[in-house]
Amino acid sequence: MTDTQNSPLTLPAPAKLNLFLHITGRRDDGYHNLETVFQFIDIEDTLTFEPLAEPCIELVDTDSNINVTDNLVFRAAQRLMRECQQQQQPHFGVRITLDKRLPQGAGLGGGSSDAATTLVGLNHIWGHPFTTSQLLPIAAELGADVPIFVHGHSAFATGIGDQFTDVEPDQSYYLVVKPQVNISTAALFADTDLKRDCKPLPPSQWHWHNTANVFEPVVLKHYPAVAKLHAQLLNYGPTRLTGTGACLFTRFANQQQAIAAQALLSLPESYVVQGQNRSSLIRTLTQI
């Protein structure tokens, strides 16, 4: 074990926004074909990796309400260790401390980002046994949003959200608001009003004005608190649901305008953020 491998390593797990989200049809396997643009934002969880003498994975979670063994971080670590064992790649035991700051059930990809940072972080301290392209299928096993965080660059995504074309959307400022509701993704997919036949767009032709989030009208129909908040935010700028919710985000010309709107509104939970086309995880690793 090198000195670098023997030292604790702390890495970010950034949030994401879906700048739009379309369904273009249903696949033979029952999943839906999607189109979306993922962009990272500058709020994040953090994970610290500490080597252990024993060949095991330990997870320490600062949120005592989370089931550690069912956590995506633990599952990601176990999955990558198993892959190392099968491929006879070097690895060692690790204690992972998760400092959870991102809201859950928000559409910001917090759990998926934690899993991706686990894969990328362990791959780093174990000496890079796998390339990014080799990590992506493992990421996809863990969840549909995990691959974009391993990929690490804003992208136009197709398939089930795991086929990427890099794009460079404006790194705008946003006010992200988390309504105090729990949204059932399964119920949204089951709703007969959900639009599932969007015309496919070439990656170069997407814009805010010719896209939408197809889940947004369904969420607004079933969740009055989200609809009320959405109407309030529209007074300040273009507003959209991210993922399947519950978070809404409003785009602003600058940070000052976003902060001013945040101060004027009575918001349950909100963040002023900036879009980032290269994830903080990838930027941090390139500086090590």
MISE-885155 format. One record per residue (C-alpha): residue number from 1; residue in three letters; x, z, y. Coordinates in pm, whole numbers. Layout:
REC   pos   code       xx       zz       yy
REC   NUM    ALA        X        Z        Y
...
END
This chain:
REC   pos   code       xx       zz       yy
REC     1    MET        0        0        0
REC     2    THR      147     -104      337
REC     3    ASP      149      117      647
REC     4    THR     -133      -97      792
REC     5    GLN     -339      -53      476
REC     6    ASN     -268      322      474
REC     7    SER     -400      374      830
REC     8    PRO     -769      419      917
REC     9    LEU     -927      102     1055
REC    10    THR    -1228      108     1289
REC    11    LEU    -1426     -213     1334
REC    12    PRO    -1744     -309     1523
REC    13    ALA    -2065     -436     1367
REC    14    PRO    -2233     -625     1653
REC    15    ALA    -2602     -704     1695
REC    16    LYS    -2744    -1056     1718
REC    17    LEU    -3033    -1236     1881
REC    18    ASN    -3229    -1529     1746
REC    19    LEU    -3254    -1749     2054
REC    20    PHE    -3530    -1935     1871
REC    21    LEU    -3669    -1930     1517
REC    22    HIS    -3858    -2214     1348
REC    23    ILE    -3988    -2267      995
REC    24    THR    -3958    -2630      888
REC    25    GLY    -4107    -2605      538
REC    26    ARG    -4106    -2425      207
REC    27    ARG    -3834    -2465      -56
REC    28    ASP    -3883    -2517     -428
REC    29    ASP    -3756    -2162     -488
REC    30    GLY    -4035    -2018     -272
REC    31    TYR    -3818    -1938       29
REC    32    HIS    -3874    -2101      367
REC    33    ASN    -3643    -2348      536
REC    34    LEU    -3552    -2212      878
REC    35    GLU    -3389    -2330     1196
REC    36    THR    -3248    -2080     1441
REC    37    VAL    -2966    -2019     1684
REC    38    PHE    -2780    -1694     1630
REC    39    GLN    -2591    -1541     1922
REC    40    PHE    -2409    -1207     1915
REC    41    ILE    -2460     -941     2181
REC    42    ASP    -2236     -660     2299
REC    43    ILE    -2405     -358     2140
REC    44    GLU    -2282     -250     1800
REC    45    ASP    -2245        1     1521
REC    46    THR    -1892       99     1419
REC    47    LEU    -1739      148     1076
REC    48    THR    -1414      328      994
REC    49    PHE    -1227      252      672
REC    50    GLU     -988      515      529
REC    51    PRO     -787      461      207
REC    52    LEU     -849      698      -84
REC    53    ALA     -623      782     -376
REC    54    GLU     -916      754     -616
REC    55    PRO    -1046      402     -697
REC    56    CYS    -1394      461     -560
REC    57    ILE    -1614      396     -257
REC    58    GLU    -1735      687      -45
REC    59    LEU    -1983      636      238
REC    60    VAL    -2022      890      517
REC    61    ASP    -2321      814      737
REC    62    THR    -2369      989     1070
REC    63    ASP    -2746      934     1028
REC    64    SER    -2851     1194      774
REC    65    ASN    -3188     1020      724
REC    66    ILE    -3032      720      549
REC    67    ASN    -3008      700      169
REC    68    VAL    -2634      646      128
REC    69    THR    -2636      486     -218
REC    70    ASP    -2910      240     -116
REC    71    ASN    -2735      153      209
REC    72    LEU    -2622     -208      252
REC    73    VAL    -2273      -87      342
REC    74    PHE    -2235       90        8
REC    75    ARG    -2379     -208     -179
REC    76    ALA    -2147     -450        3
REC    77    ALA    -1841     -237      -73
REC    78    GLN    -1934     -200     -440
REC    79    ARG    -1999     -574     -467
REC    80    LEU    -1663     -671     -315
REC    81    MET    -1474     -417     -527
REC    82    ARG    -1642     -560     -836
REC    83    GLU    -1540     -912     -729
REC    84    CYS    -1180     -793     -687
REC    85    GLN    -1187     -642    -1035
REC    86    GLN    -1329     -960    -1188
REC    87    GLN    -1076    -1181    -1008
REC    88    GLN     -791     -934    -1072
REC    89    GLN     -727     -900     -700
REC    90    PRO     -560     -592     -544
REC    91    HIS     -790     -320     -412
REC    92    PHE     -804       58     -374
REC    93    GLY    -1054      331     -300
REC    94    VAL    -1196      362       51
REC    95    ARG    -1399      612      250
REC    96    ILE    -1629      432      495
REC    97    THR    -1777      619      790
REC    98    LEU    -2076      446      949
REC    99    ASP    -2160      537     1308
REC   100    LYS    -2512      399     1347
REC   101    ARG    -2610      309     1705
REC   102    LEU    -2828        0     1663
REC   103    PRO    -3202       54     1612
REC   104    GLN    -3348      -24     1271
REC   105    GLY    -3637     -264     1214
REC   106    ALA    -3550     -433     1540
REC   107    GLY    -3464     -793     1456
REC   108    LEU    -3109     -731     1578
REC   109    GLY    -2949     -754     1234
REC   110    GLY    -2798     -405     1237
REC   111    GLY    -2794     -343      861
REC   112    SER    -2679     -698      790
REC   113    SER    -2399     -666     1043
REC   114    ASP    -2287     -337      886
REC   115    ALA    -2269     -510      547
REC   116    ALA    -2072     -802      691
REC   117    THR    -1823     -573      864
REC   118    THR    -1780     -394      531
REC   119    LEU    -1698     -720      353
REC   120    VAL    -1465     -845      625
REC   121    GLY    -1303     -504      681
REC   122    LEU    -1235     -436      314
REC   123    ASN    -1107     -790      267
REC   124    HIS     -864     -722      553
REC   125    ILE     -727     -389      429
REC   126    TRP     -706     -515       71
REC   127    GLY     -472     -792      182
REC   128    HIS     -714    -1085      230
REC   129    PRO     -783    -1168     -137
REC   130    PHE    -1072    -1391      -28
REC   131    THR    -1119    -1657      239
REC   132    THR    -1418    -1653      472
REC   133    SER    -1576    -1936      273
REC   134    GLN    -1540    -1724      -43
REC   135    LEU    -1698    -1422      128
REC   136    LEU    -2004    -1615      248
REC   137    PRO    -2177    -1646      -94
REC   138    ILE    -2123    -1274     -152
REC   139    ALA    -2271    -1207      191
REC   140    ALA    -2576    -1421      108
REC   141    GLU    -2640    -1211     -205
REC   142    LEU    -2677     -905       19
REC   143    GLY    -2924    -1052      268
REC   144    ALA    -3016    -1365      461
REC   145    ASP    -2867    -1242      791
REC   146    VAL    -2537    -1115      647
REC   147    PRO    -2356    -1454      640
REC   148    ILE    -2375    -1518     1016
REC   149    PHE    -2188    -1194     1083
REC   150    VAL    -1917    -1295      836
REC   151    HIS    -1906    -1640      998
REC   152    GLY    -1849    -1472     1335
REC   153    HIS    -1944    -1751     1578
REC   154    SER    -2272    -1843     1746
REC   155    ALA    -2436    -2106     1533
REC   156    PHE    -2733    -2333     1480
REC   157    ALA    -2844    -2225     1133
REC   158    THR    -3052    -2409      875
REC   159    GLY    -3146    -2355      510
REC   160    ILE    -3248    -1992      470
REC   161    GLY    -3031    -1923      776
REC   162    ASP    -2700    -1961      593
REC   163    GLN    -2585    -2316      682
REC   164    PHE    -2403    -2317     1014
REC   165    THR    -2314    -2559     1292
REC   166    ASP    -2120    -2382     1567
REC   167    VAL    -2280    -2399     1912
REC   168    GLU    -2192    -2258     2254
REC   169    PRO    -2510    -2130     2423
REC   170    ASP    -2481    -1976     2768
REC   171    GLN    -2350    -1621     2740
REC   172    SER    -2645    -1493     2943
REC   173    TYR    -2743    -1138     3025
REC   174    TYR    -3050    -1003     2848
REC   175    LEU    -3272     -700     2864
REC   176    VAL    -3347     -609     2502
REC   177    VAL    -3644     -379     2445
REC   178    LYS    -3739     -203     2122
REC   179    PRO    -4114     -127     2100
REC   180    GLN    -4205      185     1906
REC   181    VAL    -4368       -1     1617
REC   182    ASN    -4276      -86     1260
REC   183    ILE    -4340     -449     1171
REC   184    SER    -4398     -571      815
REC   185    THR    -4202     -893      763
REC   186    ALA    -4393     -960      440
REC   187    ALA    -4724     -939      626
REC   188    LEU    -4600    -1184      889
REC   189    PHE    -4502    -1440      624
REC   190    ALA    -4842    -1395      457
REC   191    ASP    -5036    -1457      780
REC   192    THR    -5222    -1789      773
REC   193    ASP    -5157    -1840     1146
REC   194    LEU    -4780    -1855     1096
REC   195    LYS    -4653    -2203     1186
REC   196    ARG    -4452    -2340      893
REC   197    ASP    -4421    -2711      979
REC   198    CYS    -4191    -2731     1281
REC   199    LYS    -4022    -3067     1326
REC   200    PRO    -3649    -3033     1246
REC   201    LEU    -3419    -3042     1548
REC   202    PRO    -3063    -3175     1563
REC   203    PRO    -2828    -2891     1663
REC   204    SER    -2739    -3067     1989
REC   205    GLN    -3102    -3097     2102
REC   206    TRP    -3227    -2740     2097
REC   207    HIS    -3316    -2582     2431
REC   208    TRP    -3519    -2281     2535
REC   209    HIS    -3803    -2505     2662
REC   210    ASN    -3845    -2705     2338
REC   211    THR    -3821    -2413     2095
REC   212    ALA    -4002    -2087     2019
REC   213    ASN    -4008    -1801     1774
REC   214    VAL    -4290    -1887     1533
REC   215    PHE    -4336    -1521     1444
REC   216    GLU    -4401    -1423     1805
REC   217    PRO    -4772    -1517     1832
REC   218    VAL    -4842    -1349     1498
REC   219    VAL    -4668    -1029     1607
REC   220    LEU    -4846    -1030     1944
REC   221    LYS    -5180    -1073     1764
REC   222    HIS    -5131     -777     1531
REC   223    TYR    -4933     -536     1750
REC   224    PRO    -5097     -466     2090
REC   225    ALA    -4805     -251     2207
REC   226    VAL    -4568     -544     2162
REC   227    ALA    -4813     -781     2334
REC   228    LYS    -4841     -549     2634
REC   229    LEU    -4465     -517     2665
REC   230    HIS    -4420     -893     2625
REC   231    ALA    -4662     -954     2914
REC   232    GLN    -4471     -709     3134
REC   233    LEU    -4136     -866     3058
REC   234    LEU    -4262    -1218     3132
REC   235    ASN    -4296    -1112     3496
REC   236    TYR    -3916    -1087     3510
REC   237    GLY    -3803    -1392     3315
REC   238    PRO    -3819    -1595     2992
REC   239    THR    -3901    -1354     2709
REC   240    ARG    -3889    -1398     2335
REC   241    LEU    -3908    -1206     2007
REC   242    THR    -3584    -1186     1806
REC   243    GLY    -3607    -1233     1430
REC   244    THR    -3935    -1096     1300
REC   245    GLY    -3921     -817     1559
REC   246    ALA    -3981     -570     1681
REC   247    CYS    -3734     -627     1966
REC   248    LEU    -3812     -850     2262
REC   249    PHE    -3547     -991     2494
REC   250    THR    -3568    -1129     2847
REC   251    ARG    -3305    -1362     2990
REC   252    PHE    -3159    -1297     3337
REC   253    ALA    -2927    -1486     3570
REC   254    ASN    -2690    -1190     3600
REC   255    GLN    -2633     -833     3490
REC   256    GLN    -2757     -681     3816
REC   257    GLN    -3101     -841     3779
REC   258    ALA    -3130     -716     3422
REC   259    ILE    -3037     -361     3526
REC   260    ALA    -3286     -372     3814
REC   261    ALA    -3568     -480     3582
REC   262    GLN    -3477     -209     3334
REC   263    ALA    -3501       50     3611
REC   264    LEU    -3841      -74     3729
REC   265    LEU    -4006      -82     3388
REC   266    SER    -4111      220     3186
REC   267    LEU    -3937      124     2864
REC   268    PRO    -3934      311     2531
REC   269    GLU    -3584      198     2428
REC   270    SER    -3384      -72     2603
REC   271    TYR    -3038     -223     2643
REC   272    VAL    -2880     -452     2901
REC   273    VAL    -2651     -681     2703
REC   274    GLN    -2453    -1002     2731
REC   275    GLY    -2453    -1284     2479
REC   276    GLN    -2123    -1345     2300
REC   277    ASN    -2039    -1665     2115
REC   278    ARG    -1752    -1508     1922
REC   279    SER    -1836    -1180     1754
REC   280    SER    -1660     -859     1851
REC   281    LEU    -1569     -813     1483
REC   282    ILE    -1369    -1136     1469
REC   283    ARG    -1213    -1076     1811
REC   284    THR    -1103     -726     1707
REC   285    LEU     -942     -847     1385
REC   286    THR     -745    -1120     1562
REC   287    GLN     -588     -850     1782
REC   288    ILE     -467     -636     1490
END
